[in-house]
Amino acid sequence: MENAKQVKILIRYESPVLDKITVETLWATVIDNALGLYKLDNIPFYGPQLACGDIVFAEYDPAEEMLTYRHTVEYSGNSVVLVVLMDKVTDVELTRGEFKKLGCESESTGTRYFAMEIPSELDYTPIKKVLTDYFKKGILDYSEPCLSDKHSQRS
């Protein structure tokens, strides 16, 4: 690795969650500045087929005035699940903590929404079971905008 410097990368995309063009900036570690290669370091909140750990190609865009995502070079195998709490009594931090016990890191925005990473080495089946159980109880709703091949092949 050239250095361990972190940079922000702008990603502009049509968000299936928000149903509009969305701009998001993600932290990334520089792999090779000259080649435009960066490893994503945080979880997209609304995003396209991207996950923490993916290696992307980005270049400086004069119109955006910053590094801008162009395409994914290598997928990490991690997945992203977006979660919205539906009732008014469930605590977002407690819910995030329950998924953390299953091995899933997450990032929240506000008190009702969080983006959760499913690491590539985890079996998605028990996580999916908890999501489904909570959905059936009306506690949360969720979407799976970025499921790796491994996680989408669950039984």
C-alpha positions as CSV (number, residue, x, y, z in Angstrom):
1,M,0.0,0.0,0.0
2,E,1.3,3.4,-1.0
3,N,0.3,5.0,2.3
4,A,-2.5,4.7,4.8
5,K,-3.9,8.2,4.2
6,Q,-7.7,8.6,4.3
7,V,-9.6,10.7,1.8
8,K,-13.3,11.5,1.1
9,I,-14.8,10.2,-2.1
10,L,-18.0,11.7,-3.5
11,I,-20.6,9.2,-4.9
12,R,-23.5,10.5,-6.9
13,Y,-26.3,7.9,-7.8
14,E,-30.0,7.3,-8.1
15,S,-31.0,6.1,-4.7
16,P,-33.6,3.3,-4.6
17,V,-34.3,4.2,-1.0
18,L,-34.9,7.9,-1.5
19,D,-36.0,7.6,-5.2
20,K,-33.9,10.5,-6.3
21,I,-30.4,11.5,-7.3
22,T,-28.3,11.4,-4.1
23,V,-24.9,12.5,-3.2
24,E,-22.9,10.8,-0.4
25,T,-19.3,11.1,0.7
26,L,-17.5,8.1,2.0
27,W,-14.1,7.8,3.8
28,A,-11.6,5.7,2.0
29,T,-8.0,4.6,2.5
30,V,-5.6,5.4,-0.3
31,I,-4.3,2.3,-1.9
32,D,-2.6,4.0,-4.9
33,N,-3.2,7.7,-5.6
34,A,-1.5,7.6,-9.0
35,L,-3.8,4.7,-10.1
36,G,-6.9,6.2,-8.4
37,L,-7.4,3.2,-6.2
38,Y,-9.1,3.5,-2.8
39,K,-10.6,1.1,-0.2
40,L,-13.9,2.2,1.2
41,D,-13.8,2.6,5.0
42,N,-17.4,3.3,5.9
43,I,-20.9,2.0,5.2
44,P,-23.0,3.8,2.5
45,F,-26.3,5.1,4.0
46,Y,-28.5,5.0,0.9
47,G,-26.2,3.7,-1.7
48,P,-25.8,1.6,-4.7
49,Q,-24.0,-1.7,-4.9
50,L,-21.1,-0.6,-2.6
51,A,-19.9,-1.8,0.8
52,C,-17.2,-1.1,3.2
53,G,-13.9,-2.8,2.1
54,D,-14.7,-2.5,-1.6
55,I,-11.8,-1.2,-3.7
56,V,-12.9,1.6,-6.1
57,F,-11.5,3.8,-8.8
58,A,-12.0,7.5,-8.2
59,E,-10.6,10.6,-9.8
60,Y,-10.6,14.3,-9.1
61,D,-13.7,15.9,-10.8
62,P,-13.3,19.6,-11.3
63,A,-17.0,20.2,-11.4
64,E,-17.5,18.4,-8.0
65,E,-14.1,19.8,-6.7
66,M,-13.2,16.5,-5.1
67,L,-12.4,12.9,-5.6
68,T,-15.4,11.3,-7.3
69,Y,-16.3,7.6,-7.6
70,R,-16.2,6.1,-11.1
71,H,-16.5,2.4,-10.7
72,T,-15.8,-0.6,-8.4
73,V,-12.6,-2.5,-9.1
74,E,-12.9,-5.2,-6.5
75,Y,-15.9,-6.2,-4.3
76,S,-15.1,-7.0,-0.6
77,G,-17.8,-9.6,-0.3
78,N,-19.4,-7.5,2.5
79,S,-23.1,-6.7,2.3
80,V,-25.2,-3.7,3.4
81,V,-28.7,-3.8,4.9
82,L,-30.6,-0.6,5.5
83,V,-32.9,-0.6,8.5
84,V,-35.8,1.7,9.5
85,L,-37.4,1.4,12.9
86,M,-41.2,1.5,12.5
87,D,-42.4,1.9,16.1
88,K,-41.8,4.8,18.4
89,V,-40.6,2.8,21.4
90,T,-37.7,0.7,19.9
91,D,-34.3,2.3,20.7
92,V,-32.0,2.5,17.7
93,E,-28.9,2.1,19.7
94,L,-30.2,-1.0,21.5
95,T,-31.3,-2.5,18.1
96,R,-27.9,-1.7,16.6
97,G,-26.3,-3.4,19.7
98,E,-28.3,-6.6,19.1
99,F,-26.9,-6.8,15.5
100,K,-23.4,-6.0,16.7
101,K,-23.6,-9.1,18.9
102,L,-24.2,-11.0,15.7
103,G,-21.0,-9.4,14.2
104,C,-22.6,-6.5,12.3
105,E,-21.2,-3.0,12.6
106,S,-23.6,-0.2,11.7
107,E,-23.8,3.6,11.3
108,S,-26.9,5.5,12.2
109,T,-28.4,8.8,11.1
110,G,-31.1,10.1,13.3
111,T,-33.1,7.9,15.8
112,R,-35.0,5.7,13.3
113,Y,-32.5,4.7,10.6
114,F,-29.2,2.8,10.3
115,A,-27.0,1.2,7.7
116,M,-25.6,-2.2,8.7
117,E,-22.6,-4.1,7.3
118,I,-22.7,-7.9,7.1
119,P,-19.0,-9.0,6.9
120,S,-18.2,-11.5,4.2
121,E,-17.2,-14.1,6.6
122,L,-20.5,-14.2,8.4
123,D,-23.4,-16.5,7.7
124,Y,-26.3,-14.2,6.8
125,T,-29.0,-16.7,7.8
126,P,-29.2,-15.9,11.5
127,I,-29.1,-12.1,10.8
128,K,-31.8,-12.4,8.2
129,K,-33.9,-14.4,10.7
130,V,-33.7,-11.6,13.3
131,L,-34.5,-9.0,10.6
132,T,-37.5,-11.1,9.5
133,D,-38.8,-11.6,13.0
134,Y,-38.6,-7.9,13.8
135,F,-40.3,-7.1,10.5
136,K,-43.2,-9.5,11.3
137,K,-43.6,-7.8,14.7
138,G,-43.8,-4.4,13.1
139,I,-40.6,-3.2,14.8
140,L,-38.6,-2.5,11.7
141,D,-38.5,-2.6,7.9
142,Y,-35.4,-3.2,5.9
143,S,-33.9,-3.4,2.4
144,E,-30.9,-5.2,1.0
145,P,-29.4,-2.9,-1.5
146,C,-26.0,-4.6,-1.5
147,L,-26.0,-8.3,-0.9
148,S,-22.8,-10.1,-1.8
149,D,-23.0,-13.3,-3.9
150,K,-22.3,-15.3,-0.7
151,H,-25.1,-13.6,1.3
152,S,-27.7,-13.8,-1.5
153,Q,-27.2,-17.6,-1.8
154,R,-28.5,-18.2,1.8
155,S,-31.1,-20.8,2.3
